Amino acid sequence: MAAKVFVVVASRMDAMARTFARRYGARGVCLLTPADLSHPGWCYRPGELDTAMAVIGGQRIAVRDITGVVTRLPSVSEYEIDHIAAVDRAYVAAEMQAFLLSWLTALRCPVLNRPTPPCLGGPAWCPAQWVKVAARLGMPVTTVHRHAMFSGKPATKRAPRPQGVTVTIVGQRVIGTVDPVLACQARALAMAAGVDLLAVRFSGRERDAAFVGAELWPNIAAAAVAHAVLDYFHVCATHGEHHDFPSRTATGQPGTRGA
Amino acid sequence: MVFFDQWAVLDAEVQLWVDAQVKGFFRIGQQQIDVQTITAMYLRNADFCRVPAIRQAGPGSRAWHHALDVHKVLFSWAELTPALVVNRPSASASNSAKPYQSAVIQACGFAVPATLITTDPAAAQAFWDQYDTVIYKSLSSVRSMVARLTPAHRSRLDDLASCPTQFQQYIPGHDYRVHVVGEEVFTCEIVSAADDYRYAHRQGISVSMRPYTLPAVCADRCRALAAALELVVAGIDLRLTPDGQWYCFEVNPSPAFTYYQQATGQPIAATIARLLAAAPTATTMPNNFQRSNYSSL
């Protein structure tokens, strides 16, 4: 394995993550799935990252050699750990989730995106939260309607979300062709959410297009996004940027990053 | 004041419209509440699957899906509203990862035990040799019971490979439970020989409690810790060592305070009720209750 390592934390069933790791393996990209946590060799003393060890893809890696992390896993589900006895899977999944939250938060290398307690990949905002923040930033939005009433009848299917146009934010870079106004809005939304990796969907490419939605899991298998992610880590390493927890608020809200 | 009874979820209706504003209503039975009139919410959520009607209908049933939808909408509102929420779901989640929470605890000035999280038997043995008396406890809030390592555990260290396990140096001393309610601090001194007094009865070990006044510096740290975790009400577990050092083990976002209130007579419930009743609107909220994030702009 290369001396410097980029880690993708993902489900074993995440095809995009597997593709990214396979294509850029020669550049040190490797895939970490929850099953990797069931190998001897993990060692972490909170506050002492220099001596911490990880086991990724069957290989023992010094955590200090991890140059960057992309997280594509919101939480650890029982489906990821079918090698664990069924009666213990809920417990082990919770333990692995807790470990990854702590570990990913403490890593000094860049992490896209830094976890929050409810979600390993960033803020666990529902669509309504994204819409409200977007609206408060001055972005045109469509009102989100949520309704729950028990009628005993089958629930009516929700109308499918309009596809629209997606741009991907990677750090300061905007990937995707939209009006510059939309590009600025997308960056502002990412900043408001405290993330450096975000897919933002608009109803069109024109400057008055409405915000449709956002998600923390853009397609990192797409060449432009993949290159942007690796460049992001390279730039952070070049500038010596590192993270000190808890520079954010404890619930994962934006704070001053160490540099 | 309105009680939203989870047991009556099948008779509940929730509806929200969200853009720059959050509008809608909650209805339980015949009582309907405009969400914009709500100034405070005390969220003590239990797993809705335990509701008898839902348990009987079974996972995947229409009733189950309805209950899930109601709770999703309620939790969304709890995150979106500028009203006082005790405690917001996102803030409560920190308790599900003890090492994460421990880092915040340490940043607020409390001592925390030396900790090792490992799947490596050799690392665990080395830690045990270093600290002689070591406890192990869950990383999450599942099966959360503290126990000491004993010689019988040596033959089981190879089992660590299955899952990261948390070990900590044993900290001797007296236990205290602190309840922070807004700016109020209620402290209870606990006297028990059990490793984990919450489960002392299982070991046939007695527990006694009495009110206690924390040193001002320590009380301030507790307030700061609750604020750092964005918890309006918090249950904080402290231990005072024989040499006078205050350790903090964890912060509970939904403390079962009645146990301590009954033992000490401390007016925790009344203080929470007063806090909720006096909740200001978002525009007049004191700084320590204002959220720094954008989700309740």
Interface residues (C-beta under 8 A of the other chain):
Chain A: L37 S38 H39 P40 G41 W42 C43 Y44 R45 P46 G47 M53 V55 I84 A90 Y91 V92 A94 E95 M96 Q97 A98 F99 L101 S102 T105 A106 T116 P117 P118 P123 A124 W125 C126 A128 Q129 V131 K132 V133 A135 R136 V141 T142 T143 V144 H145 R146 H147 A148 M149 F150 G152 K153 P154 A155 A192 A193 G194 F245 P246 T249 A250 T251 G252 Q253 P254
Chain B: V9 L10 D11 A12 E13 V14 Q15 L16 W17 V18 D19 A20 V22 G24 R62 A63 H65 H66 D69 V70 K72 V73 S76 E79 L80 P89 S90 A91 A93 S94 S96 A97 K98 P99 Y100 Q101 S102 A103 V104 Q106 A107 A114 T115 L116 I117 T118 T119 D120 P121 A123 S138 L139 S140 S141 V142 R143 L160 A161 S162 C163 P164 T165 A228 L229 E230 R291 S292 N293 Y294 S295 L297
